[in-house]
């Protein structure tokens, strides 16, 4: 190769990147015109200069060693793969580079062509992207922290009000002004609870804080819980609630699937004035079809594309009261997408609607704890049974104790495990049941607290674990305990009392 030849020089000067050619001594024997633009040297100035002239001083010694090893086995490759490489400008400033090495056989021996690319702009973009990603991560962590606090701090006072209102309603004389006030408050608190749960659910989905836990689960168990949850509500509106028997097993997140169907049933009951709401399943070879049908007002065809949008609500008739925020179906769509479930809707105005979910079939059933849901029923007296209430929120603990006293139980309050241990030492025997919060500001959490109480008393005391968490995370913890049911705040007081009686049967 004749480096002084006009053709060779023109070809090298036409290269898209600055290029220098060095010999086995590491001496530059050629530099193209772009070298001046990148390094500040005229090409002629670099001839017979060591190639290390173009490197920061701290890299020169090690570069000489690497260069010697390269000539022992020369081959085309990027230089310094996996390392940050820098060039040195004539004025002394450094800049990031990428270098490609290509050995060339000549009559004079092996030469190495080094194509050098200034990647300052690319690195700046990469840093900007990293900073943007870090900012987004920090924002998501902050949002997740806020949601965790909101789930707890907003539910706590609502929980207190719900328990106190129920206690007031139970001691009020039937038909009295106080009973009417308590009933009105109960309706308002129920609406507040529904709205708060919807807002928090939407926020968690937007923040990516909901992670599916896919497993094989029983459709029958989900259907049974939903029957218990909605039977009284449907009856109160004069509707017939039909829940089909379904022995299928599906593979999905059981809690999230239940949340979807729960929202669909609640929506069906809300917009059905007469007739029925039906939950059914149909069997297919690879999936289970879950339908929620109603004989409600139906949805016009031109509205179907909007019903899954946030804050959408069906058109109201004059004088009709607006209910909710229109978030239920938006949550349904988001959770269905998260679980990759096919969701369809058919509706005829004036006749009713059908919402359909296709859920992959499973093979076996894992038992798991989930948010408790029982039919409301007349509750018998507590009969003097001792219930240990462990909660570090004084207002919630006292409200729970007040409700229990009204029902004939003997509540014992502790703010955390250490206090619970002291209360146990004062008792003649173990409590009949433990109601325990899942999280505490300090000390053992609810699962560990219940476990330790059982160790101290040497018996598996029935327990109710109370949480404001997403049901998935809480269920995973509650699943570690036997004879333990999980309730999600704000707890329905009638449901709480029904579960207490159920625990003693």
Secondary structure as UniProt FT lines:
FT   TURN            3..4
FT   HELIX           6..13
FT   STRAND          18..22
FT   TURN            24..25
FT   STRAND          27..31
FT   HELIX           34..39
FT   HELIX           43..46
FT   TURN            47..48
FT   HELIX           51..54
FT   HELIX           57..72
FT   STRAND          77..78
FT   TURN            79..82
FT   STRAND          85..88
FT   TURN            90..91
FT   STRAND          94..106
FT   TURN            107..108
FT   STRAND          109..118
FT   HELIX           120..171
FT   TURN            174..175
FT   HELIX           177..206
FT   TURN            207..208
FT   STRAND          215..218
FT   HELIX           219..236
FT   TURN            237..238
FT   STRAND          240..243
FT   STRAND          249..252
FT   HELIX           254..270
FT   STRAND          276..283
FT   STRAND          287..294
FT   HELIX           301..306
FT   TURN            307..308
FT   TURN            310..311
FT   TURN            318..319
FT   HELIX           328..339
FT   STRAND          342..348
FT   TURN            349..351
FT   STRAND          352..361
FT   TURN            383..384
FT   STRAND          386..390
FT   HELIX           394..406
FT   TURN            407..408
FT   STRAND          410..414
FT   HELIX           417..426
FT   STRAND          433..437
FT   HELIX           446..457
FT   STRAND          462..467
FT   HELIX           471..478
FT   TURN            479..480
FT   STRAND          484..488
FT   HELIX           493..503
//
